Amino acid sequence: MIEARLYDGVTAHPHDVRVNVVGDALQLTQDDWADSVGAALLKRIDGGGGSTLRLGRTDLPGWRLVLPVGADDELKPLLGREDKYGRWIDRIGLVPALITGGIITASVVAIGYLAPHWIAPHVPMSWERNVGGAIVGDFGDLRCRDAKGQQALEALVERVAPGATKGPTGIKVAALDVRMFNAAALPGGYIVVFKPAITETNSEALAGVLAHEVAHVRRRHVTESLIRELGIGALIRLFAGNVGANADQIVSLSYTSSNEAQADSDAIEMLERANIDPRPTAQLFQRLSKEAPEFSAAFLRSHPLSASRALNFAKSFDPQARYQPALSRDQGDALFDICRKLQ
Amino acid sequence: MDAFAAAPAAEGDRAIRFTGSWREYLPIAATNALLIICTLGIYRFWAAARQRRYLWSRTEFIDDSLEWTGTGKEMFFGFLIVVCVLAPFFLFFQFLFPALIARGKADAAFGIFTLFYIALIYLGGFARFRALRYRLSRTYWHGIRGGSDDPGWNYGGEYLGRIALSAMTMFIVFPWAATRLWNSRWNAMSFGPLQFKASLDAEGLKLRWALIYLVPMGAAALSAILFIGILGLGNHQVGSGPMAGLGVMFLVVILLFYIGIPLMTLNWYAAYYRKAASVTSLGELEFGFDATTLQWLGLFLGNLALAVVTLGFGLTYWGYRNWAFMVRHLHVYGHVDVSQMTQSTTHAPREAEGFADAFDVGAI
């Protein structure tokens, strides 16, 4: 027999009762009153500062039986397990829950990291066209419009990637009169080249840079990095034709290092197929990484250069090959003057 | 007899006491933190329920502890409801608003923006009411719970109106709004058969509120005087002396401005809660709250320091520390007739305080 305190849930008045375990029920008695509660109706309640055991009933919300903590052993067979961490955790146990949860969390993080790579190829290029066009349009008068120069620039793209500028989803390339070394792939298959990348390189090195950007476009790395940086909402914004990011942000979107490596190996292949010497590209990369930082900062930010990247281009040099110039002399001259303003 | 005397006397003999200890709470804090991390935050609701179950059970009122009966599941569902209600707001701010701006429909964009903003303030007030109602309905003592029959829709409107009025006066009349709202909130609440009664007014709180405006203004005036003084000195001195003095002075002004306003706000809230508790009653029970501005400051700085020193783990103790602080400074006077205290007949809300969670407002 155990002495206990009973609250009936009707008033706050406490009743002193005696408790006996009879079969699978609790028998409660007072001087002139008795009641029996089946074990199925009882639930354990955490509380009472650890010095008391508190029982409730599933059918009567305020009903509470407060027992001394020693009663635990006697009542144990009657009571179910204590709700500890919440039923869904208790069901599998704390440690298994932590392990399963840890694995799921890690996978979600991993999927979050990889998802842009999977989604990007399925985003219709037409969604991005307006966005890229608007960004190029934003540069306005800075765009270099010399017709012959433009032809030469497109010819250079065609030289490394035959057919790339043709068709409705063809690559559109534009030169910009901005005094900073940079070249970037934009959404919608646009590639922009800043003036110093044309005037302070030779056409072989520029061919290497363009091949690299063409690879970014073809592999949908731009869309991928857009999704990576702006979140999945980027898709809806692309569809709506307004990314909500300015030209500067888009031009300096950064790629993952594996995307960079992939674009490099594509570019090396393109140069090989086009029979263009890869060494000038290697020299350019080497030079840029040593150059005064403010000059090439933008390029380096989105295309982190390392010695190994230059080396990969250098290694692809074949001493047996009979390399051809990337552009004819006339084309080269026209390209050099692409930003010349008509007088 | 069944009447319990509940007069505050020496420590340990008080009507309401907190008996928890941080060591006893440690296993709860640690497993809660681990489970929250491993479930991408979903366990948050169950963690909150466990924390409250502990804190309530270690809060003794007269002869028995409080009991928290809310569950993680109901708080999770409360959260899901809020997500559904707030989704249109999110979609608007994320997509529709920039799209309207981009299409040159700025008038339409800001019109909808204003409407949504008003709706959010309304929901904020509603949330605050519902949180208090939910907490009372899940708090048991002697097998009796609290609650309210008021769904809180009107309170949301009153909240919106009073906040709008005080915003129009640059919050100069905020004490008036805050005290009236306290009354509306608490007068709608009950415990068992007993109705809460609150009659708070701004009397005695106005000077402290004025200080929030006066202290930064005073700091600005002081700096202007110092500035002129130093410039005057500069005419007679050579070298970096005046410039260094100017630098130090600006630092002092900035500190006064950024520390002065929060400190004065805290100073006001300390007085507000002391007064609010003293004019709120439940049946024959009266309340008192004795935390001073310095004690509040100690609580907040302690919370910050704890989080920094433990590299963030201390965050799991903020709820514990805040609750212990409230209970330790709360006094209850008068007596309860337990045989007259019948079960609450108020409707127990099914959904939890998701709204308050979403708007990040406390219940009290």
Contacts between the chains, C-beta under 8 A, distances in Angstrom:
chain1	res1	chain2	res2	distance
A	7	B	142	5.3
A	7	B	143	3.2
A	7	B	144	7.8
A	8	B	143	6.8
A	9	B	143	4.6
A	9	B	144	7.7
A	9	B	343	6.0
A	10	B	342	6.5
A	10	B	343	5.7
A	11	B	144	7.5
A	11	B	338	6.8
A	11	B	339	5.7
A	11	B	340	7.5
A	11	B	341	6.0
A	11	B	342	5.2
A	11	B	343	7.3
A	12	B	141	7.2
A	12	B	142	3.6
A	12	B	143	6.6
A	12	B	144	4.7
A	12	B	192	6.6
A	12	B	336	7.2
A	12	B	338	4.0
A	12	B	339	7.6
A	12	B	341	3.8
A	12	B	342	7.8
A	13	B	2	6.0
A	13	B	142	7.8
A	13	B	338	5.0
A	13	B	339	4.4
A	13	B	341	7.8
A	14	B	63	8.0
A	14	B	64	7.8
A	14	B	142	6.7
A	14	B	338	7.0
A	45	B	67	6.7
A	46	B	53	5.5
A	46	B	54	7.6
A	46	B	57	6.3
A	47	B	53	7.2
A	47	B	56	7.4
A	47	B	57	3.6
A	47	B	65	5.8
A	47	B	67	5.3
A	48	B	57	6.2
A	48	B	65	5.6
A	49	B	19	5.2
A	49	B	57	6.5
A	49	B	58	5.7
A	49	B	60	7.4
A	49	B	65	6.1
A	50	B	24	7.4
A	54	B	67	7.4
A	61	B	69	7.9
A	61	B	145	7.5
A	62	B	140	6.4
A	62	B	143	3.7
A	62	B	144	5.9
A	62	B	145	6.6
A	62	B	343	5.6
A	63	B	143	6.4
A	64	B	67	7.6
A	64	B	140	7.6
A	64	B	142	7.9
A	64	B	143	4.7
A	66	B	64	7.5
A	85	B	31	6.6
A	85	B	35	6.7
A	85	B	46	6.8
A	85	B	50	7.2
A	86	B	43	7.5
A	86	B	46	3.7
A	86	B	49	7.2
A	86	B	50	7.5
A	86	B	71	7.8
A	86	B	72	4.8
A	86	B	73	7.6
A	87	B	73	7.9
A	89	B	35	6.6
A	89	B	43	7.6
A	89	B	46	7.2
A	94	B	31	6.5
A	94	B	35	7.9
A	97	B	35	6.9
A	97	B	38	7.3
A	98	B	34	5.9
A	98	B	35	6.9
A	98	B	38	5.2
A	101	B	35	7.0
A	101	B	38	3.1
A	101	B	39	4.9
A	102	B	38	4.9
A	104	B	38	7.9
A	104	B	39	7.9
A	104	B	40	7.6
A	105	B	37	7.2
A	105	B	38	5.7
A	105	B	39	7.3
A	105	B	40	5.5
A	108	B	40	6.3
A	233	B	94	6.2
A	233	B	95	7.6
A	236	B	95	6.2
A	237	B	95	7.4
A	240	B	95	7.1
A	240	B	99	5.8
A	242	B	98	6.7
A	242	B	99	6.5
A	242	B	102	4.8
A	244	B	98	5.3
